[in-house]
Amino acid sequence: MDQYTLNLLVVGASFALYIGIAIWARAGSTSEFYAAGRGVHPVINGMATGADWMSAASFISMAGLIAAVGYDNSTYLMGWTGGFVLLAMLLAPYLRKFGKYTVPEFIGDRFYSPTARMVAVVCLIVASVTYVIGQMTGVGVAFSRFLEVKSSTGLYIGAAIVFMYAVLGGMKGITYTQVAQYCVLILAYSIPAIFISLQLTGTFLPQIGLFSEHTASGQPLLVKLDQIVTDLGFSSYTGHHQSTLDMFLFTMSLMIGTAGLPHVIVRFFTVPKVADARYSAGWALVFIAILYTTAPAVGAMARLNLLNTISDNGAQPDGIDYAGRPDWMKNWEVTGLLKFEDKNGDGKIQFYNDKSEAFAATATEKGWAGSELTVNNDIMVLANPEIANLPGWVVALVAAGGLAAALSTAAGLLLAISSAISHDLIKGQLNPNISEKGELLAARISMAVAIAVATWLGLNPPGFAAQTVALAFGIAAASLFPALMMGIFSKRINNKGAVWGMLSGLIFTLVYIFVYKGWFFVPGTNQLPDNAANWIFGISPLSIGSVGAVVNFAVAYVVSSATDEPPVEVQDLVESIRIPKGAGAATGH
């Protein structure tokens, strides 16, 4: 059976499974649509949360970014994992105890303000739409290669699949679909990693293989990789080369952005009890750890395999003949995500760091006129099994896994957007007397519109999947996270402080991102200013969310201090969220 047919069968079977589950678990009420009837077991919810959390950025792009840069991009791992711990410890149990369906509903009630609720809706939609662009980008990448269609066609197919199971099933259908998607994506990530670890190091577990001896050279794998990349003018793989301030702020932005992302928070509204929210978070961390501890090994081994392929395992240090390039390169060239330009006309593929001044003399001596191969970071995980010549069924499984990761998170995000529009905007503001049937219809229409908008935006993403997602985290960090934290842990923050804080954090972060990501041109030039020389204090647009959060906290505190205290009943509500009933009698206070 040829690879294309095998891909179709495996991906088609996974899609049939998702749609079948959605039909079986179709939501029949608003409670089932928004919160799965609050009847999901903690282990099941933990697995669904893992799938919801591990998006195309985690599956497709994160290891690719680690492969391209090395240690410095481990910030993605540290930020996202640390953020989930913050979410589990500081937000999830308290929000579940509050007992509402959506994040804006909590903010509206806690800050006794319809305006605060509407501002939260705007923040949620901006963050979620930015995030979902990254997922649709991942869908396009996976489809364009494995089903041999244009990335735009892949986006349309992916959108249709999400429409069928998300619009039908709501949170109830999405929850059980995400359990299936977790199983698919974790097998698709782990199995190739085990194969490749055995190939390169003879070690079964990739987590151990990363620090084991490279079989072919007899050197530690990371030492061998460092040698290869530095020989080609790149920075050492295991070294630290970026600004420490920017690295810290970026990690913080991912952490607090994680804790403020509404599509993950709402997962904890689906369990029966407050204690179950904690258990769900614990199980989710276990399920997430399987992929996150594997990702560094996948990134390092993918980079080593790529460089060895281009040099024929070192036998041709000046590059292999383009005419004799391996089939995997031909397959990915069709997608446009891998490109070759013969700059010196020698018919060979030269791949090196042509921006390195230290390597310039060596390149001139060899007659090289610039690096000739462009490899999109988002293809590294998907291409790795082909580079390693793994069996066809493994390649097909990776295709299904990449799509499962992207679609599971896209569904969660779209549900968050739909809930904000139907429950918070339409029922909360425009038509409070709408019937449950009417609200359910509005939710489904909202999701359909959100899918259409996300697909359109996914056709022209502002960066790699993980980079686009990082922007969404920055927006959530600057807008929603401070409001949630102050809403739970401070009685003094009032409605005016919350509104001005969210607006200040959101506007500050968006303006910085728009200016320095190049969506505004530098006056008087045609140059895009997205580089460290233009950034304020060297803070990148991906890191600015943590500064925006500080702005949010500061503005909220100053405004609240200058205005009236919240009503007594609101202060009592804040205390009741944090302190269990009967705690005073039990402790003697």
N, C-alpha and C positions, 0 to 999 in steps of 0.2 A: 504494500500500500504506500502511495507517495505521501510526502509530508503535508501537502496542501489538504488532501482528503482527510488525513489523520487529524489535522488541526480543526477542520470543519466538524468532524465527528465529536471530538472532545469538547470544543467550545459550544457546539450545538446542544450536546447533552447537558452541559452545565446550565445553559440558558433555559432549557426545558424544565430542569429541576427548579430553578428560581420561579418561573412562571407558575408551575404546578403548586408550589408552596404558597404563592400569593393568592391563588384561587381558593386553596384549602383554608387559608387564614384570613379571608377577606373581612375587612372591618365593617361592622354593621351599625356602629354608633360612634358618636364623637369621642367617647371615652376610649374605645378601641382604636380609633384613628389617631388620636393624639398620644395616648399612653398605654396602648395594648391592654386596656381594662385593668391596669395595675395588678396583673396576675402572673408576671414572668418570674420563673425561678431564678435565684441569684447566679447560679452557675451558667444557666442559659443566657441570662442577661450579660454576664461577664464575657462570654464568648461573642455575643452579638456586639457588645461594646468594643471588643478587640477588633472585630471586622470593620465596625464603623470608624474606629480610630485609625487603623492601618490602611491608609488610603493609597492612591497611586503614587503619592509622594514617598510613602514608606516602602512600598513594594518595588516600584519602578525606578524612582529618581534618587532616593536617599543613598543607596549603595553606589549609584553612578556618580554622585557628587563626591562621596568618599573616595571612590576609585580615581577620580580626576585630580583630587587635591591631597587626600591623605588625612593626617591627624587633625588639621585645622577644621575640616568639615565634620569632625565627630561632634561638633556643637549641635548638629541636628539630633543626634542620639541623646545627648545629655539634656538638651532643652525639652524635647518632647517627653522623655521618660520622667524627668523631674517634675514637669508640669502636671503629669497625670497623678503623681503623688500629692501635689498641692490640691488638685481637684478632689481626690479621694478623702483627704484629711480635713480640708477647710470649707468645701462647698457642698459636695454631693449629699451628705446626710442631712444638713440643715435645709437645703432646698427641698429635699423629699419630705421632710417634716412639715414644711410650709403647705404642701399639698396642692399646688397649682399645676397647670398643664405646661406653661411656657415660661421662659426667662423674662420677657417683657411683662407678663402678668405679675410675677413676683415683684419686679421693680416698680410697677404701677401701684400695687397695694402697699408695699413697704414704704414708699415715698409719697403715699396718699396723693397721687397726681396723675391724671390722664396724660398730661404733657410728658412726664417722665416715661410713661409707658410708650408713648409714640416715639420719643427720642430713642428708646431702647429698641423699638422695632426698626428704626432707620439703621442704627448701629449693627443690629443682627443681620439685616439684609445686605448691607455693604460688606461685612466680613464673610458671610456665607456665600454670597455670589462670587467674591474674589476667590474663596476656597474652592468652589465647585468648578471654576475655570481650570484649575490644576487637575481635577479629576477627569474632566472632559479631554484635556490635553493627553493624559495617560491613555484614555480609551482610544483616541485617534492614533497614537503611537503603536499600540498593540494591534489594532485592527489593520493598520496600513501594512504591517509586515506579515502577520500570520494568516490573514485572509486575503492578502494581496489586493487590497483596495486602497483608494486614496484616503488620507487621514480624515478628510471632510466626510466621505462616505461612512467611514468608521464611526465618526461622531453621531451621524444620523441613526445608524443601527443601534449604537449604545443608548442613545436618547430614547429610542422606541422601546427597548427592553426595560429601561428604568420606568418609563411611562406605564408599561403594562403591570409591573408588580408593585410599584410605589403608589400610583394613583388608585389601584384596586385595593391594596392591602392596608395602606396607612401604616402606622407604627406597628400594629399587630402583624401584618404581612411582612413588613421590613425586618422585624425582629427575627422571625424564624428563617427568612431568606438569608439574613446575615449570618446565622449559625452555619448554614450550608456554605456560604461564601467564605467563612473563616476556614472551614475544613479544606476547601479547595485551595485557597491562597497559601495556607501554611504548608500543605503538602507540596505545592508548586514551588515554594521558596526553599524548603528544606531538602527535598530530594536531589535537585541539581547541586546544591551546596555540598551535600555528602559525597556525591559522585566526584566532584571536582577536588574536594579535599583529599579524597583517596588517591586521585591521579597525581596531585602535586606533592603530597606529603606522606601518603600512606596512612593517614590518620582519619578515622571514621567521623569524628565530630569536628565540624568546621571551626567551632569556637576554640578547640585545642589545636587544630591544624594551623591556625593563623600564627601560633607561636612555636610551631614545630619546624623540623628541618626540611628544606626543599630537597626532594629526592634527587633531582637531576644534578644539582650543583653541590650538594652536601653542606650548604650554608643554611642558617635560619632563613625562613621564607621572607621575613621583613627585611633582613639584611640584604638578601638577593634583590628584592624589589627596590630598595634604596639605591643600590649600586646601579641598576639599570636606568632608573629615572634620572639620577644625577649625571650619568654618562651621556644622556640626551639633553642636558641643559635644564632639566626641570628641578624644582626645589625638592629636597629630600622628602620622602613620603611620610616618615615618622617625625619630622621636625615641626616646630611651631614658627610660623612665618608672618602671621597677620597681627594687627594691632590687638594688644591684650584688652584694651578698653572696649574695642568694638566686639571682640569675641565674648567678653563678659555680658555686654548689653544685648547681643544677639541671643545668647543662651537664656538670659532673663526674659527677653521678649517672647521666645518660644515657650518658656515655662508658664508665664502668667497668661499668655495667649491661649495656651492649652486649657488652663483652668477657666477661661472665660468663653470658650467656644460653646455656643448653644446646642449644637447638634449632639455633642457628647453629654452635656449636662442633662438634656431631656431623657437620655437613656435611664437615668436614675429615678425618673418619675414613674417607671413602668413596674417597679417591684412592689410587693404588698406592704412591706414595713420599712421603717427607718433603718433598722439593723441590717436589712437586706441590701440597702444601698451601700453600706460599708463592705459587706461580703461580696457584692457585685464588683466593687472597685478592686478588691483584692484578687478575685479570680481574673478580672480583666488584665491586671498587671502580669499575672502568670502567663496568660495566653499571649500577651504582647511581647513578653520577654523572650519567647521562643524565636520570634523573628528579629527582634532588636539585638540580641546577642549574636545572631548569625550574620547580620548585615556587615560588620567590619571585615569579617572573613570573605564574604562575597565580594565586597569592593576591592580588597587587596588582590584576591585571586583573579578577578576579572581584569584588573590593570596588568597583572603579570602575564596573563594569557594573551591579552591584546598585543602587548609589546613583543612577546615571543613569537606571535604569529607574523607580525610585520617584518621581523628579522629572521624568520625561519629558525627559531630557537637559537639565535646568535650566529648561525652559519653564514648569514648574509647581513652583516651589520649596517651596510649602506642601503638596506631595503630590498624587498623581494620584487621580482618583475610584476608589473601591473597586469600583464596579459596572463600570468600564472597565478593570480590572486585566488584565495580559497572561495568556495561557493558562498560561505556566509557573508562575505563582503559584497558579492554580487547581489545577494538577496536584499541586503540593507541599502545598497545604492539605489535600488528601485524606489524606496520610500523617500529618498531625498535627505534622510537623517545621517547618512554617511556619504561623504563626497571626496573625490580625488581630483587634484589639479596638478598636472605635470609641469612644474614651474621651470625646471632646468632641462627638460626634453630628453632625459636619459631612460624613460620608460620604467623607472623604478619608483617605489613608494618610500619617500623620506618622511619620517614623523619625528619631530623634535620641537624644542621650545625656541622658536625663532624670535622671541622677545627677550631672550637672555643675552645680555651684553658679554658675559663671560664666555658664552659658547659661540659667539659670532665669528671669531677667528677660526675655530675648528670647522664651522659650517662653510666658510669661504674656502678654506684649504681643500675640503672635500668636493667643492663645486656645487654645493647646495644653494638654492635660491629662495629658500623658505619652506616651512612645513607644508606638506602637500596633501595631508589627510585631515579632514574635519570629521570628528566623531561626536554626535550629539550625546550628552551625558545620559539622557533618558533611555538609550538603547542598551546600556551596558548589561543590566540584569537580564533583559530579554534575549540579548545576543550571546551571552556567556555560554549557555548549553550548546549552541551551534559552534562557537569557537572551540569548545572542548570536545567536539565530535561525540556528544552524548546521543543515546538512542532517540528515535523520532518521537516516541511516546512522551519522553521527558520534555522535549521542545514544545509539544502540544499542550502538556500540562502547565508549562510556564505561561503560555498564551492565555489559558483559561484562568490561571492565578492572577495575572496582571489585570485582566478584565474584572475579575471578582473583586479585587482590591479597589479599583476605581469606581465600580458601580455600587459597591456597598456603602462607601462614604458619600458618593453623590446622592444616593437615596436618602441618607440621614440628613444631609444638608438641605435637600429639597423639601423634606418634611418640616424642618425647622422654619424655612422660609414660608411654606404654605401655612403652617400653624400661626406664624406671626401675622400673616395677612388676614386669614379667615377668623381666627379666635381673638387676636388683639386689636386688629384694625376694624374689621367688619362688625364682629359681635361686640367688641369692647367700646367702639366709638360710633360707627356709622349706623348700625342697626342692632341695638341691644336686645330687641324683642324677636330676633330671627329664630325660627324653629330649629330643632336639632337636625332635622332632615335638610333644611336650607343651609345650615352651617356646614354640614358634611359635604353638600354639593359645592359650596363656596371653597372649601378646603381642596377638593379635587380639581376644581377649575384653577385655583391659585397654583397648585403644583404643576399642572399642565403648562401654564404660562411660564412658570419658573424654569421648567425643563427647556422650553423653547428659547428663553433668554440665555440660559447657561450654554446651550448648544451654539448659539450665535457668537457669544463671547469666546467660547472655546476654540473657535476657528482662528482667532488671532490672539493667542495668549501673550502676556508680557514677559515671559521667561520660561525656564525649565519648570517642570511640574512642581518640584520641591521649592523652587524660588518663589513661584506664584503663591503657593500655600503659605510660605513664610510671611509674605505680605499680609495675608489674611490673619495670621496669628498676631502680627503687629497691630492690626486694626482692632481685633478683639481685646488685646492686652491694654490698649489705650482707652477703650471705651467701656466695655462691659465688665471686665474683671474688677476694676476699682469700685464700680457701683455695687456689684454683688458683695464684695468684701465689706464695704462700709455699711451696706444694708443689713448684713448679718452681725457684724462685730461692733458697730457704733450706734448708740442711741442718739447722738447729737447731730448727725448729718440729716438735714431736712430736704424737702422737695426742691427748693431753689438750688441748694448746693449740688444735689445729684444731677439736675438738669444741666447746670452750667459746667459741672465737671465733665460729664459725658461729652457735651458739645465741644468743650475746649480740647479734650484729649483726642477726639475724633478728627476735628478740623486741623489741629496741629500735625497729627500723623499723616493725614491724607495730603496736606499741602507739601510736606517734606517728601513723601513718596512720589507725588506727581512731578515735583521739580527735579529731584535727583534720579528718578528712573528715566528721565528724558522725555516725559510726556508733555512737558513744557520746554520749549527751546530756550537756550541761553540768548538773551537779547543781542541782536546784531550779528548773530552767527548761525550757521547751520549745524553746529556741533551739539551732540547730546552730552550732558554733563555728568553721567553716571560713572564717576571714578573717584578714587580716594582724595585726589588733589582738590576736588570741589566740595566734598562732604564737610560739614561743620564738625570740627574737632575729630575728623576721621570716622564719624559715625555713619554707617551705611544705611540706605533706606530699609534694609531688612532688619536692622537693629533698632530703629527709631521708636518702635512701639513701647519699649520699656521707658523711654524718656516721656513719651506721651502719657503713660500711666502715672508718672510722677506729676505731670502737669494736671491730670485729672484729679488725683488725690489732693494736690495743693489748692486748686481752685475750689473744689467741693468743701474743703475745710475752711478756707477763708470766707467764702460766701455764707456757709452755714453759721460760722461764728458771728457774722455781722447781721444775721437775721434771726427770726424767732425760732425757739426750740420746737421740735416735732411735738404733736399732741401726746398727751399721757398715754392714750390707748395704743398709739404707734410704738412708743417706748416699751410698753408692756408686751406688745407683739414681738419686738426684737428680743426681749428677754426670754419669752416663751419658746422662741425658735431654738435658742442655745441651751436652755436649762430644762431637763425633763420634769414632768409633773411629779410632785412629791419629793423633789430633791431637797427642798428646804427642811421638811420634816425628817428626812432620812439623815441629814447631816447636823441637825440641831440648830439650823439658822432660820 
